[in-house]
Amino acid sequence: MTHSTVEGIAFTERLHGAGGEPWDLDEDEEDQDEADLDAATSELVRQLLQSGMSPADLIRSLTGGKGFGDSPFATPLPTPTLFDHRPEPATYRLRVDLNDVKPPIWRRLDVPSDLTLDQFHVVLQAAMGWFDVHMHGFRMRADGAWAYFVSDEHEDDGVHEGGLHEADVRLDQVLASPGDRITYDYDYGDGWEHTVRLEKVLPLGEGGCVGGRRACPPENCGGVPGYESLVESMGHGEGGELVDEDALDDLDDLDGLGDLDDLDGPMLMPDWDPEEFEVEEADRGVKAVLSGGWAGIPDLGTLDETLVGMLVAARGTAAERMLATITSAALDADPEEDPYRDLDAEIAEWMRPLQVLLDVVGDGVDLTSAGYLRPDDVSGIFTRLDMQKRWIGKGNREDLTPPVANLRRLGRLLGLVQARKGRLLPTKAGRSLREDSRALWSWIAGRLPAGRAGTKEPAILYLLAAASGGIPPEFSEVTAAVLGGIGWSGGTFTGKQASSAIDPTYEILYFLGGVDRQGRITDLGQALAAKALRSRQ
């Protein structure tokens, strides 16, 4: 934490009482109208930012350490001062450190100097291992204050109005000489800050990830404090070494993405290990982003002889099993025809839970102080969907009613609802799709396969198998053999990696009812998988 940040935090202590709770700015001025209060708050935020405080520290300080969701704040900020373009593109060797985490989590990258910041954002997501499910932003120092760059997400929320857009700024305009730094913020709720430092300027060459240490923290784990608690609960000592593997058995509520009774808990992969970092996997993801595709790997979205050729190239029994599984998926129909035209009634029934959720949310509903849906809203969803048939309980508390909690989780994963400042709100997509089951069906198909950059190929194979109506028991190992056989991940892709890569797609299908409790594909799952793959044609 910088000296200026400490000064900023000291300044905000005036806003807190002895108990550490935020001071009510309106307490002694009941006639102050809302517009004046907003203006005063914006001015305070501007001064704190210019004092050197980071967004994450500002949020934690103003809210007594609680944060207030993904969205930071809307306020005019200084315009960044940019360097001139380099005369010729070069390769930048960058060191990316996740701030305030011990032991350190870092990556070393080689990237073209003429990348725009919005492109560099995708590179960072792939290199670190984030899922790109929260807001992000870049900032740099300008005249002793932080200057921010605008993203599409900021514009949608009215944040950082009037600033330079990240898509219009190149990397060499913010980093010119070794030692120059910028900051990359991700997930303003958890408050992850990354320092990006230029180490070397090299001749233009192939980009990629050339080094790093330790796994990326799980999404939604609560920032640095939550991450540290999670690592400790898993039995890792201060130096990061695993001291008791049996401790993992006590984490039933965090055991993979399929068990999400804790609504806003960590997106913890089944085999996540905080010490593990595979530079080959990160390098593959970065190269994929920089090349705009997977160099040397056939386009898995064509669903024709290209896919068959990939399987043949893999050779062996594994490829034969996969080929036998997916050839029954009937995905070679005329793309101009709608193979789902006779499924109107089924699609309406399948989409009904999400439409009920969107109907209850309406234009927005208040959440409890703990961040849950209020009892009346929980009861409304529980009753309208007849959840009492499959869940014993009153159905009026979200934290005690997993079917409702999981439905809300599904809505968020699909980009239909979002929590903001103590309210659950529909997104633009949620508002437009609320009453159109067909359009909602197509929207969900377009979101599959899910997952971060660099992990979707195994999920595509999973969807292919699902579209055929069955998932082989040895599916992860078969997928690993197929992809490894054609050189994916250096020919050493493992079943463990395949399972982790497939989990986000599996989670969506599971919550929709596309996969039953035994992992078997239902009619819904088969139709949705086929629709998702056809949408890639």
C-alpha distance (Angstrom), angle and dihedral (degrees) to the residues before:
residue distance angle dihedral
M1 . . .
T2 3.81 . .
H3 3.80 125.6 .
S4 3.80 90.1 -113.9
T5 3.80 90.2 52.8
V6 3.81 90.3 52.6
E7 3.81 89.3 50.9
G8 3.79 89.9 50.2
I9 3.79 92.3 50.7
A10 3.80 90.7 48.9
F11 3.80 88.5 52.4
T12 3.81 91.8 54.0
E13 3.80 92.1 52.7
R14 3.79 85.6 84.2
L15 3.80 86.3 69.5
H16 3.83 93.7 59.6
G17 3.77 133.2 73.8
A18 3.78 126.3 -139.2
G19 3.80 90.3 -81.2
G20 3.79 92.7 55.9
E21 3.80 94.9 -113.1
P22 3.82 119.0 140.0
W23 3.81 113.5 -93.4
D24 3.80 114.5 -112.9
L25 3.79 103.3 -118.7
D26 3.81 90.7 -159.6
E27 3.78 96.9 48.1
D28 3.82 97.8 106.8
E29 3.81 97.8 24.6
E30 3.76 106.5 58.5
D31 3.81 92.5 161.4
Q32 3.81 93.6 56.2
D33 3.76 104.4 114.5
E34 3.78 123.2 -130.0
A35 3.80 94.6 -107.7
D36 3.82 92.2 57.5
L37 3.79 90.6 48.1
D38 3.81 91.8 50.7
A39 3.79 90.6 49.7
A40 3.81 91.6 49.6
T41 3.80 91.6 48.4
S42 3.81 92.6 49.0
E43 3.80 90.8 50.7
L44 3.81 90.8 49.9
V45 3.80 91.3 49.7
R46 3.80 91.2 49.0
Q47 3.82 92.1 51.9
L48 3.79 92.8 47.5
L49 3.80 92.6 50.1
Q50 3.78 92.0 48.6
S51 3.81 88.6 51.7
G52 3.81 86.4 66.1
M53 3.78 101.2 -99.2
S54 3.80 115.2 147.7
P55 3.83 120.2 -127.7
A56 3.80 92.4 -110.3
D57 3.83 93.4 50.5
L58 3.79 90.2 45.8
I59 3.79 92.3 53.4
R60 3.80 93.0 46.3
S61 3.80 91.9 47.4
L62 3.80 98.3 46.3
T63 3.80 93.4 45.8
G64 3.78 99.6 42.2
G65 3.80 91.6 -102.8
K66 3.80 95.1 -52.7
G67 3.80 102.6 104.4
F68 3.77 122.5 -150.3
G69 3.77 109.1 -116.8
D70 3.77 133.8 -84.5
S71 3.77 100.0 -42.8
P72 3.80 116.4 83.4
F73 3.78 115.1 -166.0
A74 3.78 141.8 -60.0
T75 3.78 111.9 -122.6
P76 3.82 138.0 125.7
L77 3.79 111.4 -98.5
P78 3.81 136.1 -174.7
T79 3.81 117.0 -75.9
P80 3.82 112.8 -114.6
T81 3.80 117.9 -111.5
L82 3.80 107.6 -129.2
F83 3.79 132.7 -152.8
D84 3.80 120.8 -127.3
H85 3.82 118.2 -94.4
R86 3.79 114.8 -91.5
P87 3.83 110.2 -103.7
E88 3.82 89.4 -122.7
P89 3.83 128.2 17.1
A90 3.80 115.5 -101.7
T91 3.78 136.7 -178.1
Y92 3.78 114.4 -96.0
R93 3.79 117.4 -150.9
L94 3.79 105.0 -151.2
R95 3.77 134.2 -173.2
V96 3.82 113.5 -149.3
D97 3.82 116.8 -165.2
L98 3.79 126.3 -173.8
N99 3.80 101.1 -134.6
D100 3.82 125.9 -121.5
V101 3.82 95.1 7.4
K102 3.82 122.2 127.3
P103 2.99 127.0 -133.2
P104 3.81 87.9 35.7
I105 3.81 122.2 -101.8
W106 3.79 110.9 -156.4
R107 3.81 145.3 149.6
R108 3.82 132.8 -154.8
L109 3.80 114.4 -147.5
D110 3.79 138.7 -174.1
V111 3.81 109.5 -152.8
P112 3.83 136.7 159.5
S113 3.78 113.4 -92.5
D114 3.80 92.0 -133.8
L115 3.82 95.3 62.7
T116 3.78 112.6 125.7
L117 3.80 116.2 -125.3
D118 3.80 93.0 -111.0
Q119 3.82 88.4 55.5
F120 3.80 90.7 45.6
H121 3.81 88.9 53.3
V122 3.82 89.6 61.9
V123 3.81 90.3 47.4
L124 3.81 90.5 53.1
Q125 3.80 91.9 49.3
A126 3.81 91.0 52.6
A127 3.80 94.3 44.2
M128 3.80 96.5 46.7
G129 3.80 96.6 38.6
W130 3.81 99.9 -118.8
F131 3.82 120.5 149.9
D132 3.84 97.3 -134.2
V133 3.81 92.8 -125.1
H134 3.83 97.8 130.6
M135 3.77 138.6 54.8
H136 3.78 119.7 -80.1
G137 3.78 138.2 -172.3
F138 3.80 144.7 179.1
R139 3.80 125.1 -134.1
M140 3.79 138.1 175.8
R141 3.77 137.3 -173.8
A142 3.81 116.5 -90.8
D143 3.80 122.0 176.5
G144 3.79 92.8 -23.9
A145 3.82 94.4 -48.1
W146 3.77 136.7 86.6
A147 3.79 116.5 -95.1
Y148 3.79 116.5 -161.7
F149 3.79 135.0 -151.6
V150 3.79 120.9 -138.9
S151 3.81 123.1 -123.0
D152 3.80 129.2 -168.6
E153 3.81 87.7 -102.7
H154 3.80 91.0 56.1
E155 3.78 91.9 50.5
D156 3.81 91.1 51.4
D157 3.82 89.9 53.7
G158 3.81 96.8 39.1
V159 3.80 92.1 -113.6
H160 3.83 124.3 152.3
E161 3.79 91.7 1.5
G162 3.78 115.5 -158.7
G163 3.80 97.0 17.0
L164 3.79 129.2 129.4
H165 3.80 112.6 -79.7
E166 3.80 115.3 -121.4
A167 3.81 90.8 -132.3
D168 3.82 89.0 63.4
V169 3.81 96.5 51.0
R170 3.80 126.3 79.2
L171 3.77 126.0 -146.9
D172 3.81 91.8 -116.8
Q173 3.81 89.0 57.5
V174 3.81 91.5 63.6
L175 3.82 100.0 30.8
A176 3.79 117.4 42.9
S177 3.82 109.4 148.4
P178 3.82 135.1 28.9
G179 3.78 108.3 -82.0
D180 3.81 95.7 34.1
R181 3.80 113.1 130.8
I182 3.78 141.6 -164.8
T183 3.79 130.7 -178.6
Y184 3.79 125.7 -124.4
D185 3.82 116.3 -159.8
Y186 3.79 122.3 -161.4
D187 3.82 128.5 -177.2
Y188 3.79 105.7 5.6
G189 3.80 89.6 -151.7
D190 3.81 96.7 58.1
G191 3.80 89.3 29.8
W192 3.82 103.7 -138.9
E193 3.81 111.9 -177.2
H194 3.80 123.1 -169.8
T195 3.79 124.9 -166.9
V196 3.81 111.8 -147.0
R197 3.81 112.2 -161.8
L198 3.80 127.1 -176.2
E199 3.83 107.6 -129.4
K200 3.81 103.1 171.5
V201 3.79 141.6 0.9
L202 3.83 108.0 -138.1
P203 3.81 134.4 179.2
L204 3.79 111.6 -82.2
G205 3.80 109.5 -83.5
E206 3.78 144.0 132.5
G207 3.78 115.6 -32.8
G208 3.79 127.8 -140.7
C209 3.79 146.4 114.2
V210 3.81 110.4 -62.5
G211 3.79 101.1 176.5
G212 3.76 148.3 -6.3
R213 3.76 147.7 145.5
R214 3.81 136.9 -122.1
A215 3.78 131.6 -1.3
C216 3.77 124.7 -72.3
P217 3.83 112.9 -99.6
P218 3.82 115.1 -104.5
E219 3.78 117.1 -94.6
N220 3.83 115.2 -98.9
C221 3.81 94.4 15.2
G222 3.81 93.8 133.6
G223 3.79 102.6 -96.1
V224 3.79 123.4 -89.8
P225 3.85 96.2 -26.2
G226 3.80 92.2 47.7
Y227 3.79 91.9 46.1
E228 3.81 91.8 50.8
S229 3.81 91.3 49.1
L230 3.79 90.9 48.3
V231 3.80 92.9 50.8
E232 3.80 90.7 47.4
S233 3.82 92.1 48.7
M234 3.80 89.5 52.4
G235 3.78 89.7 59.7
H236 3.80 102.5 -103.3
G237 3.78 118.5 146.0
E238 3.79 127.6 -135.7
G239 3.77 91.4 -83.9
G240 3.80 91.7 51.1
E241 3.80 96.3 -107.0
L242 3.80 117.7 141.2
V243 3.79 107.2 -111.6
D244 3.81 101.3 172.9
E245 3.81 122.4 17.0
D246 3.82 90.0 -175.2
A247 3.81 88.1 69.8
L248 3.80 87.5 76.3
D249 3.80 89.3 68.4
D250 3.80 88.8 66.6
L251 3.82 92.4 60.9
D252 3.81 97.7 79.6
D253 3.79 91.9 142.4
L254 3.79 90.5 55.7
D255 3.80 98.2 41.9
G256 3.77 101.2 126.7
L257 3.77 133.9 -48.5
G258 3.78 93.8 -71.3
D259 3.83 93.9 69.8
L260 3.79 106.4 63.5
D261 3.79 105.5 151.7
D262 3.81 85.0 132.2
L263 3.80 96.6 72.0
D264 3.77 100.0 -155.0
G265 3.79 98.8 25.2
P266 3.79 126.1 129.2
M267 3.80 120.5 -62.3
L268 3.79 89.1 -125.8
M269 3.79 117.8 -180.0
P270 3.82 113.7 -136.4
D271 3.81 94.4 -113.7
W272 3.80 98.8 32.4
D273 3.79 111.6 150.7
P274 3.83 117.7 -177.2
E275 3.79 91.2 -147.9
E276 3.79 96.0 52.0
F277 3.80 122.0 99.5
E278 3.79 123.6 158.4
V279 3.78 110.1 -162.9
E280 3.82 90.9 -166.1
E281 3.81 91.6 60.8
A282 3.80 93.3 46.6
D283 3.80 90.3 46.1
R284 3.78 90.8 51.9
G285 3.80 90.9 51.1
V286 3.80 93.8 48.8
K287 3.80 92.4 46.7
A288 3.80 89.4 50.0
V289 3.80 91.2 54.2
L290 3.81 93.8 45.5
S291 3.80 93.2 48.1
G292 3.78 95.1 43.9
G293 3.80 89.6 -123.6
W294 3.78 143.2 19.5
A295 3.79 108.5 -58.0
G296 3.79 111.8 -135.0
I297 3.79 93.7 5.1
P298 3.83 121.1 106.4
D299 3.79 119.1 -113.8
L300 3.79 103.0 -94.6
G301 3.79 91.1 -161.5
T302 3.82 96.8 70.1
L303 3.80 93.9 76.2
D304 3.80 93.8 -158.9
E305 3.80 136.5 87.5
T306 3.82 90.0 -35.5
L307 3.79 90.8 67.8
V308 3.79 91.5 42.6
G309 3.79 89.1 50.5
M310 3.79 90.5 53.1
L311 3.77 91.3 52.9
V312 3.81 92.8 46.3
A313 3.81 89.7 50.2
A314 3.81 89.1 54.7
R315 3.83 89.3 57.8
G316 3.76 125.1 -176.1
T317 3.78 134.7 72.5
A318 3.81 94.1 -55.2
A319 3.80 92.5 60.1
E320 3.79 91.2 45.7
R321 3.80 91.1 52.6
M322 3.78 92.8 48.5
L323 3.79 92.3 47.0
A324 3.79 91.5 49.6
T325 3.81 90.0 50.0
I326 3.80 98.6 49.7
T327 3.80 101.6 38.1
S328 3.81 89.1 75.4
A329 3.81 92.1 60.4
A330 3.86 93.4 92.8
L331 3.80 92.9 -140.8
D332 3.79 94.8 146.8
A333 3.82 95.2 83.6
D334 3.80 120.1 126.5
P335 3.85 106.0 -75.2
E336 3.81 88.5 -141.9
E337 3.80 91.4 62.3
D338 3.80 123.2 79.2
P339 3.80 108.1 -130.8
Y340 3.83 88.9 -174.0
R341 3.81 96.8 57.3
D342 3.82 91.2 109.4
L343 3.81 94.2 50.0
D344 3.81 99.3 75.5
A345 3.81 94.2 118.0
E346 3.81 93.1 44.7
I347 3.80 93.5 46.9
A348 3.81 91.0 49.1
E349 3.81 89.7 52.8
W350 3.81 93.8 44.7
M351 3.80 92.7 50.2
R352 3.81 95.6 43.9
P353 3.86 97.5 92.5
L354 3.80 91.7 55.2
Q355 3.80 91.4 44.6
V356 3.82 90.3 51.4
L357 3.81 89.3 50.9
L358 3.81 91.0 50.2
D359 3.80 91.0 46.1
V360 3.81 92.4 52.4
V361 3.81 91.5 46.2
G362 3.82 90.5 48.8
D363 3.80 108.6 161.7
G364 3.79 90.4 -17.4
V365 3.82 139.9 -48.7
D366 3.79 131.2 -143.9
L367 3.80 118.4 -108.7
T368 3.79 126.6 -144.5
S369 3.79 120.0 -99.8
A370 3.82 87.1 -96.9
G371 3.81 91.1 55.2
Y372 3.81 98.7 -105.7
L373 3.79 130.0 127.6
R374 3.79 112.6 -91.5
P375 3.84 117.7 -101.0
D376 3.83 95.0 -107.2
D377 3.80 91.4 53.4
V378 3.81 92.4 46.2
S379 3.81 90.5 49.5
G380 3.80 90.7 48.5
I381 3.80 92.8 55.0
F382 3.81 93.0 40.6
T383 3.81 93.3 51.9
R384 3.80 99.2 40.5
L385 3.81 91.6 52.2
D386 3.84 95.1 42.9
M387 3.78 90.2 -124.5
Q388 3.82 90.3 160.1
K389 3.80 86.4 79.5
R390 3.79 91.0 68.1
W391 3.79 104.3 22.6
I392 3.80 128.6 56.0
G393 3.78 112.7 -143.3
K394 3.79 143.9 71.1
G395 3.78 92.3 -78.2
N396 3.79 95.3 -141.2
R397 3.81 102.4 108.0
E398 3.78 120.6 65.5
D399 3.81 94.0 -153.4
L400 3.82 89.7 55.9
T401 3.81 96.6 40.2
P402 3.83 109.7 66.9
P403 3.84 94.9 -178.8
V404 3.82 90.0 62.4
A405 3.81 93.2 40.1
N406 3.79 91.1 50.3
L407 3.81 91.7 48.3
R408 3.79 90.5 54.0
R409 3.80 89.3 47.0
L410 3.79 90.0 51.9
G411 3.80 91.1 50.6
R412 3.79 90.0 54.0
L413 3.81 94.4 46.3
L414 3.80 89.6 52.5
G415 3.80 92.9 49.7
L416 3.82 94.6 -113.2
V417 3.83 101.4 116.4
Q418 3.78 135.6 20.9
A419 3.81 136.5 -172.0
R420 3.82 113.7 -123.1
K421 3.80 128.3 171.5
G422 3.78 96.6 -25.6
R423 3.81 96.4 -40.1
L424 3.79 136.1 95.3
L425 3.79 108.1 -132.5
P426 3.80 134.9 -175.8
T427 3.80 116.4 -116.8
K428 3.79 120.8 -130.9
A429 3.80 88.0 -95.1
G430 3.80 91.7 48.7
R431 3.80 92.2 52.8
S432 3.80 94.1 48.1
L433 3.83 95.8 44.3
R434 3.81 99.0 43.0
E435 3.80 96.3 102.1
D436 3.81 101.4 26.6
S437 3.80 112.1 80.1
R438 3.82 93.1 179.5
A439 3.80 92.8 52.8
L440 3.82 90.5 45.1
W441 3.82 89.4 51.4
S442 3.82 90.6 52.8
W443 3.82 91.2 45.8
I444 3.81 91.9 55.2
A445 3.81 91.9 46.8
G446 3.79 88.9 52.4
R447 3.82 90.4 55.0
L448 3.80 91.9 59.3
P449 2.95 133.5 129.7
A450 3.80 93.5 41.3
G451 3.79 128.7 -161.6
R452 3.75 141.9 80.0
A453 3.79 127.2 -52.1
G454 3.78 110.9 -74.0
T455 3.82 98.5 28.4
K456 3.80 106.5 71.6
E457 3.82 101.1 91.2
P458 3.83 94.5 75.6
A459 3.81 88.6 46.7
I460 3.81 89.9 53.6
L461 3.80 89.0 55.0
Y462 3.81 88.2 48.6
L463 3.81 90.1 53.5
L464 3.80 89.9 48.7
A465 3.77 90.7 53.9
A466 3.82 90.6 44.4
A467 3.81 90.5 51.0
S468 3.80 88.3 57.4
G469 3.79 89.0 56.1
G470 3.78 101.8 -110.7
I471 3.80 142.4 68.2
P472 3.82 114.3 -149.8
P473 3.84 113.3 -126.1
E474 3.81 89.3 -121.9
F475 3.80 92.3 46.9
S476 3.84 98.3 130.3
E477 3.78 92.6 50.5
V478 3.81 91.9 46.1
T479 3.82 91.0 50.5
A480 3.78 90.5 48.8
A481 3.79 91.0 51.3
V482 3.82 92.8 48.3
L483 3.81 95.3 48.3
G484 3.78 95.5 37.0
G485 3.78 90.3 49.5
I486 3.80 92.0 62.6
G487 3.79 94.1 45.9
W488 3.81 100.8 -94.1
S489 3.82 109.6 157.2
G490 3.78 91.0 5.1
G491 3.80 92.7 -57.2
T492 3.80 91.9 -70.3
F493 3.81 101.1 94.7
T494 3.82 108.7 148.3
G495 3.78 135.4 -150.7
K496 3.79 88.4 -114.4
Q497 3.81 90.9 57.9
A498 3.79 91.6 46.7
S499 3.80 92.3 52.0
S500 3.81 92.3 50.2
A501 3.80 91.8 47.9
I502 3.81 92.2 50.8
D503 3.82 97.3 46.9
P504 3.86 99.5 87.0
T505 3.82 90.9 52.9
Y506 3.80 91.7 44.2
E507 3.80 90.5 50.9
I508 3.81 93.2 56.8
L509 3.80 92.6 47.0
Y510 3.81 91.1 46.8
F511 3.80 95.3 51.6
L512 3.80 91.1 46.1
G513 3.79 90.9 52.7
G514 3.80 93.7 -108.2
V515 3.80 90.7 124.2
D516 3.79 123.7 40.0
R517 3.80 126.7 -140.7
Q518 3.81 90.7 -88.8
G519 3.80 91.0 54.9
R520 3.81 93.5 -107.0
I521 3.80 119.5 145.2
T522 3.82 114.2 -113.5
D523 3.81 126.7 -152.0
L524 3.80 88.3 -96.4
G525 3.81 91.8 52.2
Q526 3.79 92.8 47.9
A527 3.81 93.6 49.8
L528 3.82 94.0 43.6
A529 3.82 92.9 48.4
A530 3.80 90.6 51.2
K531 3.81 90.8 47.0
A532 3.81 90.9 49.6
L533 3.80 92.5 52.1
R534 3.78 93.9 45.4
S535 3.79 89.4 52.0
R536 3.83 87.1 62.7
Q537 3.83 92.4 60.0
